[in-house]
Amino acid sequence: MVAEDWRDPEWSLEAMRRFVERHKWKAGRVFMDDFLWSTCTARPGWGLVRMEIGSGLADGVVVLTKHVVSRNAGEYAEQLAWLRGRSAFIAVMQPGAWGEWS
């Protein structure tokens, strides 16, 4: 899991934990970094996610929004291709009709 809201990481983590539990998945390690200012390749947290997946320790990643991966559409597509090449998933949470995270 990668926490998005660096101003309130506990809220982000709790929302993702509930999401993981509803899907009956097992959460592994949690990584956080400041995704707002940098590219994916420069971010230590995203690099750790890629290491976990690349080494077979994780099957995928849960994020609150796709912007946690990258705000740049091309870079986001590159990361999706990288995940797909390793048969890994990305679960992007999104608010439902009542503001609840699905």
KOLFIMI-401910 format. One record per atom (N, C-alpha, C): residue in one letter; y, x, z; residue number from 1. Coordinates in Angstrom, 2 decimals. Each point is the difference from the previous one (the first is absolute). Layout:
BEGIN
> a:Y:X:Z:NUM;
...
//
This chain:
BEGIN
> m:-1.17:0.85:0.00:1;
> m:1.17:-0.85:0.00:1;
> m:1.24:0.89:0.00:1;
> v:1.01:-0.46:-0.66:2;
> v:1.27:0.71:-0.03:2;
> v:1.07:-0.96:0.49:2;
> a:0.69:0.35:1.08:3;
> a:1.04:-0.86:0.55:3;
> a:1.25:0.09:-0.87:3;
> e:0.62:-1.15:-0.23:4;
> e:1.18:-0.02:-0.85:4;
> e:1.29:0.08:0.77:4;
> d:0.19:-0.85:0.95:5;
> d:1.31:-0.13:0.63:5;
> d:0.18:1.07:1.06:5;
> w:0.59:1.12:-0.39:6;
> w:0.18:1.13:0.91:6;
> w:0.93:-0.35:1.15:6;
> r:0.78:-1.07:-0.12:7;
> r:0.86:-0.41:1.11:7;
> r:-0.79:-0.72:1.07:7;
> d:-1.09:-0.66:-0.38:8;
> d:-0.85:-0.71:0.95:8;
> d:-1.46:0.20:-0.38:8;
> p:-0.52:1.21:0.15:9;
> p:-1.36:0.28:-0.46:9;
> p:-1.06:-0.82:0.74:9;
> e:0.24:-0.35:1.24:10;
> e:-1.01:-0.77:0.74:10;
> e:-0.20:-1.38:-0.64:10;
> w:1.07:-0.62:-0.46:11;
> w:-0.12:-1.29:-0.67:11;
> w:-0.83:0.16:-1.27:11;
> s:0.30:1.02:-0.80:12;
> s:-0.73:0.25:-1.24:12;
> s:-1.48:0.22:0.28:12;
> l:-0.30:0.83:0.98:13;
> l:-1.38:0.31:0.32:13;
> l:-0.76:-1.22:0.49:13;
> e:0.64:-0.80:0.83:14;
> e:-0.66:-1.21:0.50:14;
> e:-0.27:-0.98:-1.14:14;
> a:0.95:-0.18:-0.90:15;
> a:-0.21:-0.88:-1.15:15;
> a:-1.17:0.48:-0.85:15;
> m:-0.08:1.30:-0.22:16;
> m:-1.09:0.55:-0.80:16;
> m:-1.34:-0.10:0.73:16;
> r:0.00:0.20:1.30:17;
> r:-1.26:-0.15:0.76:17;
> r:-0.54:-1.42:-0.12:17;
> r:0.89:-0.99:0.12:18;
> r:-0.44:-1.40:-0.15:18;
> r:-0.53:-0.26:-1.41:18;
> f:0.67:0.55:-1.00:19;
> f:-0.42:-0.13:-1.40:19;
> f:-1.41:0.58:-0.19:19;
> v:-0.22:1.20:0.53:20;
> v:-1.29:0.67:-0.11:20;
> v:-1.08:-0.82:0.70:20;
> e:0.29:-0.50:1.19:21;
> e:-0.97:-0.80:0.75:21;
> e:-0.36:-1.28:-0.75:21;
> r:0.99:-0.68:-0.59:22;
> r:-0.27:-1.23:-0.75:22;
> r:-0.94:0.25:-1.19:22;
> h:0.09:1.18:-0.58:23;
> h:-0.86:0.34:-1.13:23;
> h:-1.32:0.63:0.44:23;
> k:-0.15:0.15:1.32:24;
> k:-1.22:0.58:0.58:24;
> k:-0.25:1.43:-0.52:24;
> w:1.09:0.73:-0.16:25;
> w:-0.07:1.41:-0.38:25;
> w:0.05:0.84:1.26:25;
> k:-0.35:1.26:-0.14:26;
> k:0.10:0.94:1.11:26;
> k:1.16:0.95:-0.30:26;
> a:0.99:0.02:0.87:27;
> a:1.15:0.89:-0.20:27;
> a:-0.35:1.40:0.46:27;
> g:0.46:0.95:-0.77:28;
> g:-0.18:1.40:0.37:28;
> g:1.29:0.53:0.60:28;
> r:0.43:1.13:-0.50:29;
> r:1.20:0.63:0.52:29;
> r:1.25:-0.72:-0.48:29;
> v:1.06:0.19:0.75:30;
> v:1.31:-0.59:-0.33:30;
> v:0.96:1.14:-0.29:30;
> f:0.74:-0.14:-1.08:31;
> f:0.98:1.02:-0.39:31;
> f:1.36:-0.65:-0.17:31;
> m:1.04:0.73:0.39:32;
> m:1.37:-0.47:-0.18:32;
> m:0.85:1.14:-0.52:32;
> d:0.95:-0.35:-0.84:33;
> d:1.04:0.94:-0.38:33;
> d:1.20:-0.79:-0.51:33;
> d:1.05:0.70:-0.32:34;
> d:1.22:-0.64:-0.48:34;
> d:-0.10:-0.12:-1.51:34;
> f:-0.51:-1.13:-0.47:35;
> f:-0.24:-0.19:-1.41:35;
> f:1.26:-0.30:-0.79:35;
> l:1.11:-0.20:0.67:36;
> l:1.22:-0.41:-0.69:36;
> l:0.68:1.12:-0.78:36;
> w:-0.17:1.21:0.40:37;
> w:0.82:1.08:-0.54:37;
> w:-0.71:0.95:-0.94:37;
> s:-1.26:-0.18:-0.25:38;
> s:-0.72:1.05:-0.70:38;
> s:-1.04:-0.56:-0.96:38;
> t:-0.47:0.87:-0.87:39;
> t:-1.11:-0.35:-0.88:39;
> t:-1.30:0.06:0.77:39;
> c:-1.01:-0.62:-0.54:40;
> c:-1.32:-0.02:0.65:40;
> c:-0.50:1.40:0.31:40;
> t:0.11:0.87:-0.98:41;
> t:-0.60:1.32:0.15:41;
> t:0.68:0.84:1.07:41;
> a:1.24:-0.33:0.35:42;
> a:0.72:0.77:1.02:42;
> a:-0.19:-0.56:1.40:42;
> r:-0.60:-1.18:0.11:43;
> r:-0.13:-0.65:1.31:43;
> r:-1.28:0.41:0.70:43;
> p:0.13:0.53:1.23:44;
> p:-1.21:0.44:0.71:44;
> p:-0.97:-1.14:0.30:44;
> g:0.50:-1.17:0.38:45;
> g:-0.90:-1.12:0.32:45;
> g:-0.81:-0.45:-1.20:45;
> w:0.66:-0.12:-1.16:46;
> w:-0.72:-0.43:-1.19:46;
> w:-0.99:1.09:-0.43:46;
> g:0.38:1.24:0.17:47;
> g:-0.91:1.10:-0.30:47;
> g:-1.27:-0.06:0.84:47;
> l:0.15:-0.37:1.27:48;
> l:-1.17:-0.14:0.88:48;
> l:-0.88:-1.16:-0.43:48;
> v:0.62:-1.09:-0.44:49;
> v:-0.77:-1.13:-0.52:49;
> v:-0.84:0.47:-1.19:49;
> r:0.62:0.71:-0.91:50;
> r:-0.72:0.49:-1.18:50;
> r:-1.13:0.97:0.39:50;
> m:0.23:0.83:1.01:51;
> m:-1.04:0.92:0.46:51;
> m:-1.19:-0.77:0.58:51;
> e:0.29:-1.04:0.79:52;
> e:-1.08:-0.81:0.59:52;
> e:-0.82:-0.66:-1.09:52;
> i:0.67:-0.58:-0.98:53;
> i:-0.70:-0.68:-1.09:53;
> i:-0.71:1.02:-0.88:53;
> g:0.68:1.07:-0.35:54;
> g:-0.59:1.01:-0.87:54;
> g:-1.23:0.67:0.58:54;
> s:-0.04:0.12:1.33:55;
> s:-1.15:0.63:0.65:55;
> s:-1.10:-1.00:0.34:55;
> g:0.22:-1.28:-0.32:56;
> g:-1.02:-1.01:0.26:56;
> g:0.02:-0.55:1.41:56;
> l:1.00:0.33:0.79:57;
> l:0.10:-0.50:1.38:57;
> l:0.57:-1.41:0.07:57;
> a:0.64:-0.45:-1.08:58;
> a:0.57:-1.35:-0.05:58;
> a:-0.29:-0.60:-1.37:58;
> d:-0.19:-1.32:-0.01:59;
> d:-0.27:-0.71:-1.25:59;
> d:1.27:-0.54:-0.64:59;
> g:1.09:-0.03:0.77:60;
> g:1.24:-0.54:-0.53:60;
> g:1.11:0.06:1.03:60;
> v:1.07:-0.71:-0.31:61;
> v:1.19:0.03:0.84:61;
> v:0.61:-1.39:0.07:61;
> v:0.56:-0.33:1.15:62;
> v:0.71:-1.27:0.21:62;
> v:1.48:0.32:0.19:62;
> v:0.86:-0.68:-0.74:63;
> v:1.44:0.19:0.11:63;
> v:0.67:-1.37:0.06:63;
> l:1.20:-0.05:0.61:64;
> l:0.71:-1.27:0.08:64;
> l:0.55:-0.44:-1.35:64;
> t:0.57:0.93:-0.74:65;
> t:0.54:-0.30:-1.33:65;
> t:-0.31:1.16:-0.93:65;
> k:0.10:-0.25:-1.29:66;
> k:-0.27:1.09:-0.96:66;
> k:1.04:1.09:0.10:66;
> h:1.16:-0.31:0.56:67;
> h:1.05:1.01:0.16:67;
> h:-0.39:1.09:1.00:67;
> v:-0.97:-0.29:0.83:68;
> v:-0.50:1.04:0.91:68;
> v:-0.64:1.11:-0.82:68;
> v:-0.62:-0.36:-1.11:69;
> v:-0.59:1.00:-0.89:69;
> v:1.11:0.70:-0.76:69;
> s:0.83:-0.78:-0.71:70;
> s:1.14:0.56:-0.72:70;
> s:0.91:-1.12:-0.47:70;
> r:1.29:0.27:0.03:71;
> r:0.97:-0.93:-0.56:71;
> r:0.16:0.19:-1.50:71;
> n:-0.55:1.08:-0.50:72;
> n:0.05:0.31:-1.42:72;
> n:-1.25:-0.57:-0.68:72;
> a:0.20:-0.86:-1.00:73;
> a:-1.14:-0.69:-0.65:73;
> a:-0.97:0.99:-0.63:73;
> g:0.50:1.04:-0.63:74;
> g:-0.88:0.99:-0.63:74;
> g:-0.83:0.75:1.02:74;
> e:0.64:0.39:1.09:75;
> e:-0.72:0.72:1.05:75;
> e:-1.03:-0.91:0.67:75;
> y:0.37:-1.27:0.21:76;
> y:-0.94:-0.97:0.56:76;
> y:-1.24:-0.11:-0.89:76;
> a:0.23:-0.11:-1.31:77;
> a:-1.12:-0.09:-0.95:77;
> a:-0.87:1.25:0.05:77;
> e:0.62:1.17:0.14:78;
> e:-0.77:1.25:0.11:78;
> e:-0.89:-0.02:1.23:78;
> q:0.54:-0.49:1.12:79;
> q:-0.80:-0.04:1.23:79;
> q:-1.14:-1.00:-0.12:79;
> l:0.25:-1.14:-0.66:80;
> l:-1.07:-0.97:-0.23:80;
> l:-1.10:0.61:-0.86:80;
> a:0.39:0.75:-1.03:81;
> a:-0.99:0.66:-0.86:81;
> a:-0.80:1.02:0.81:81;
> w:0.68:0.73:0.87:82;
> w:-0.69:0.99:0.83:82;
> w:-1.02:-0.70:0.89:82;
> l:0.39:-1.10:0.63:83;
> l:-0.92:-0.76:0.86:83;
> l:-1.17:-0.54:-0.82:83;
> r:0.30:-0.58:-1.15:84;
> r:-1.04:-0.56:-0.86:84;
> r:-0.99:1.09:-0.42:84;
> g:0.49:1.20:-0.27:85;
> g:-0.87:1.10:-0.39:85;
> g:-0.96:0.42:1.10:85;
> r:0.26:-0.40:1.21:86;
> r:-0.87:0.31:1.14:86;
> r:-0.69:-1.25:0.53:86;
> s:0.06:-1.07:-0.78:87;
> s:-0.58:-1.29:0.38:87;
> s:0.51:-0.46:1.36:87;
> a:1.26:0.29:0.28:88;
> a:0.62:-0.40:1.26:88;
> a:0.86:-1.24:-0.22:88;
> f:0.22:-0.74:1.06:89;
> f:0.82:-1.20:-0.11:89;
> f:1.35:0.21:0.69:89;
> i:0.94:-0.85:-0.38:90;
> i:1.25:-0.11:0.73:90;
> i:0.20:-1.48:0.29:90;
> a:0.20:-0.34:1.25:91;
> a:0.28:-1.37:0.41:91;
> a:1.48:-0.08:0.33:91;
> v:0.73:-0.73:-0.82:92;
> v:1.44:-0.16:0.20:92;
> v:0.22:-1.36:0.65:92;
> m:0.47:0.01:1.22:93;
> m:0.29:-1.24:0.70:93;
> m:1.27:-0.60:-0.58:93;
> q:0.14:-1.31:0.14:94;
> q:1.23:-0.65:-0.43:94;
> q:0.22:-1.24:0.83:94;
> p:1.25:-0.39:0.22:95;
> p:0.24:-1.18:0.82:95;
> p:-0.48:-1.26:-0.69:95;
> g:-0.59:-0.87:0.80:96;
> g:-0.46:-1.29:-0.51:96;
> g:1.12:-1.04:0.03:96;
> a:-0.36:-1.22:-0.25:97;
> a:0.97:-1.09:-0.10:97;
> a:0.80:-0.20:1.28:97;
> w:-0.58:0.28:1.14:98;
> w:0.68:-0.22:1.27:98;
> w:0.50:1.29:0.62:98;
> g:0.06:1.06:-0.80:99;
> g:0.48:1.27:0.52:99;
> g:-1.07:0.81:0.70:99;
> e:-1.21:-0.53:0.02:100;
> e:-1.11:0.73:0.61:100;
> e:-0.53:1.02:-1.01:100;
> w:-0.50:1.12:0.49:101;
> w:-0.59:0.99:-0.89:101;
> w:-1.43:-0.40:-0.29:101;
> s:-0.34:-0.05:-1.31:102;
> s:-1.32:-0.46:-0.39:102;
> s:-1.04:1.10:0.14:102;
//
